[in-house]
Amino acid sequence: FRNVRIPITWTEVTNGSMLVNNALVGDVNRTHPRLGEIKQAVDYALSLPGMYVVINAHHESALKDNNRSAVLERLWADIADIFKDRGQHLIFEILNEPHLSNGSAMPPANLRNMTSLAYNKIRAVSPQRIVVIGGNQWFGAGEMAQTWPDLNGVGNGNDAYLMAEFHHYN
């Protein structure tokens, strides 16, 4: 294998605590023991020859349900800063499968806005890090075109380090 994906839930309670100080703000608790474990796992994987590592925001239900764009923006500003010294083999997937709690798709405009804010925070720190975007529900291929009719807000089609991800469940 040359790629490992580490899904991370930041703003929801996992094992009794959140990785952020406040779920309404999105500020990462940089002293959280689980963050230390995540950094260890990322660093170990990156130490392997030719290995790529993907980290993301995963299972962020309240963030998606309540369209907390400022929370995702702050979250990725902190994540980008925390991991800024890692090489280009570390990839950021902004928001995995952004469906709502009831399973319905996020409104495309909400996801575009939310993603654009996070993308800009990442680019301010890491202009050449691969950033992953996807559709507005389960990352199905058909969702991409309806969610992203253009790439305004995420490099305007001029970002060689922007990547689209598709999940295939058929």
C-alpha positions in Angstrom: 0.0 0.0 0.0 1.1 3.6 -0.7 -1.9 5.4 0.7 -3.6 5.4 4.1 -6.7 7.4 5.0 -7.2 8.4 8.6 -10.8 9.6 9.2 -11.0 12.0 12.1 -14.0 13.3 13.9 -13.1 16.7 15.4 -16.3 18.5 16.5 -18.4 15.5 17.8 -17.8 13.6 21.0 -15.7 10.4 20.4 -14.6 8.3 23.3 -16.0 10.8 25.7 -14.5 14.0 24.3 -14.0 16.3 21.3 -10.8 17.3 19.6 -12.0 20.9 19.6 -12.4 23.2 22.7 -15.8 24.3 21.5 -18.0 22.7 18.8 -19.5 26.1 18.0 -16.1 27.6 17.3 -14.0 24.7 15.8 -10.8 25.6 17.7 -8.6 22.5 17.9 -7.5 21.5 21.4 -3.8 21.2 20.7 -3.1 19.5 24.0 -5.7 16.8 23.6 -4.1 13.3 24.0 -6.0 11.9 21.0 -4.5 14.7 18.8 -1.1 13.5 20.0 -2.0 10.0 18.9 -3.2 11.3 15.5 0.0 13.1 15.0 2.0 10.0 15.8 0.0 7.9 13.4 0.3 10.5 10.6 4.1 10.9 11.2 4.6 7.1 11.3 2.7 6.6 8.0 4.6 9.5 6.4 7.9 7.9 7.5 7.2 4.9 5.3 8.7 5.1 1.8 6.3 6.5 -0.8 3.4 6.6 1.6 0.6 9.2 1.2 -1.7 10.0 4.1 -5.2 11.5 3.9 -6.8 13.1 7.0 -10.3 14.6 6.9 -13.2 15.9 8.9 -15.4 12.8 9.3 -18.9 12.3 10.8 -19.3 16.0 11.6 -23.1 15.8 11.9 -23.9 19.0 13.8 -21.5 21.0 11.7 -23.3 19.8 8.5 -26.8 19.9 9.8 -26.5 23.5 11.1 -24.4 24.8 8.2 -21.6 25.8 10.5 -19.3 27.2 7.9 -17.3 29.3 10.4 -16.6 26.2 12.4 -15.2 24.3 9.4 -13.2 27.3 8.5 -11.6 27.6 11.9 -11.1 23.8 12.1 -9.1 23.7 8.9 -7.1 26.9 9.8 -6.0 25.0 12.9 -5.4 21.7 11.2 -3.4 23.3 8.4 -1.3 25.1 11.1 -0.8 21.9 13.2 0.4 19.9 10.2 2.1 22.7 8.2 5.6 21.1 8.6 4.5 17.7 7.1 5.5 17.0 3.5 3.3 17.1 0.5 2.4 13.4 1.0 -0.1 14.5 3.6 -3.4 15.2 1.9 -6.4 17.1 3.4 -10.0 16.0 2.6 -12.1 18.9 3.7 -15.4 17.2 4.6 -16.2 13.5 4.0 -19.6 12.6 2.7 -21.4 15.8 3.6 -24.9 14.4 3.9 -27.2 15.6 6.6 -28.1 13.5 9.7 -31.3 12.3 7.9 -29.3 11.1 5.0 -30.3 13.8 2.6 -27.8 15.9 0.6 -26.4 19.1 1.9 -27.6 22.1 -0.2 -24.8 22.5 -2.8 -24.5 26.3 -2.1 -23.9 25.6 1.6 -21.2 23.0 0.9 -19.5 25.2 -1.7 -19.4 28.1 0.8 -18.2 26.0 3.6 -15.6 24.3 1.5 -14.3 27.5 0.0 -13.8 29.0 3.5 -11.8 26.0 4.7 -9.9 25.8 1.4 -8.7 29.4 1.7 -7.5 28.8 5.2 -5.5 25.7 4.0 -4.1 27.6 1.1 -2.9 30.4 3.3 -0.6 27.9 5.0 0.0 25.2 2.4 -0.3 26.4 -1.2 0.9 23.1 -2.6 -0.8 20.6 -0.4 -3.3 18.4 -2.1 -6.8 19.3 -1.0 -9.7 16.9 -1.7 -13.3 17.9 -2.4 -16.4 15.9 -3.3 -20.1 15.9 -3.8 -22.8 16.9 -1.4 -24.1 13.7 0.0 -22.1 10.4 -0.3 -19.4 11.6 -2.7 -21.1 9.9 -5.6 -19.7 10.8 -9.0 -23.0 12.4 -10.1 -23.0 14.7 -7.1 -19.8 16.4 -8.2 -21.3 18.1 -11.2 -24.3 19.4 -9.4 -22.3 20.5 -6.4 -19.4 22.0 -8.3 -20.6 23.4 -11.7 -17.4 25.4 -11.6 -14.5 25.6 -9.2 -15.1 29.2 -8.1 -13.9 29.4 -4.5 -11.5 26.5 -4.7 -8.8 27.8 -7.0 -11.1 28.7 -9.9 -9.9 25.8 -12.0 -6.2 26.9 -11.6 -5.2 24.8 -8.6 -3.0 21.9 -9.7 -3.2 20.6 -6.1 -7.0 20.3 -5.9 -8.4 16.7 -6.2 -12.0 15.4 -6.6 -13.0 12.2 -4.7 -15.7 9.8 -5.7 -17.2 7.0 -3.7 -18.8 4.1 -5.6 -21.4 2.1 -3.8 -23.1 0.4 -6.7 
